[in-house]
Each structure stands twice: as structure tokens, then as C-alpha cells.
Amino acid sequence: MISKQERICKNVFTQARGLMFRKKQNLIMVFKNERRISLHNFFVFFPIDVLILDKNKKIIEIKKNFRPFTFWNSKEKGKFNIELGFPEKYEVGDKLEF
């Protein structure tokens, strides 16, 4: 489990907005297919941790302390992208439920 409450983003519009102009919270982005994920942190005024998960919801990549107003590209292809406004302790290989 990620948290008691997180926002799920399944379409292009909610994924494009992400955490921009929002208070700290956790987001789960669900993509149709596994792909390399490109993110920006423009207009997100706090650092976040990013988890990239495969289709089995297993963590395959982690970006810690993704700073405001920067870019990042995943090295691995993922089906889910989780943006943590409240960092937690996770490791590559952990399997999540949501």
C-alpha cells in the first residue's frame, strides 16, 4: 500500500497536470503500455520521489529527491509512475498494491 489516499491519473489531461500547482500528495499514473517515462517538475514547488513500476506493480526504478523545475527520464520502461510528495522507504524489487 502506498498511502491512505492517493490520486490516480489515467488520462492524458490528469497526467499532464500531475502535481503542478498542488499541495503535497501522492499520485499514481497508469499508462496503457510499458514505456520510458519522461517527467518535468515545473510548477511543483517541493521535491518528490518517483517510483517506476512494471505491469506486475514491481518497482524497477527509483528517482529520489526529484527537484522542482527540473527534467528526468526513466532508464527502464514502466506501466506505472508513482510520484510521492511524502517520501517513503521503498527499494527496487518491492511489489506494491493499490
Secondary structure, 3 states (H helix, E strand, C coil): CCCCCCEEECCHHHHHHCCCCCCCCEEEEEEEEEEEEEEECCCCCCCEEEEEECCCCEEEEEEEEECCCCEEEEEEEEEEEEEECCCCCCCCCCECCC
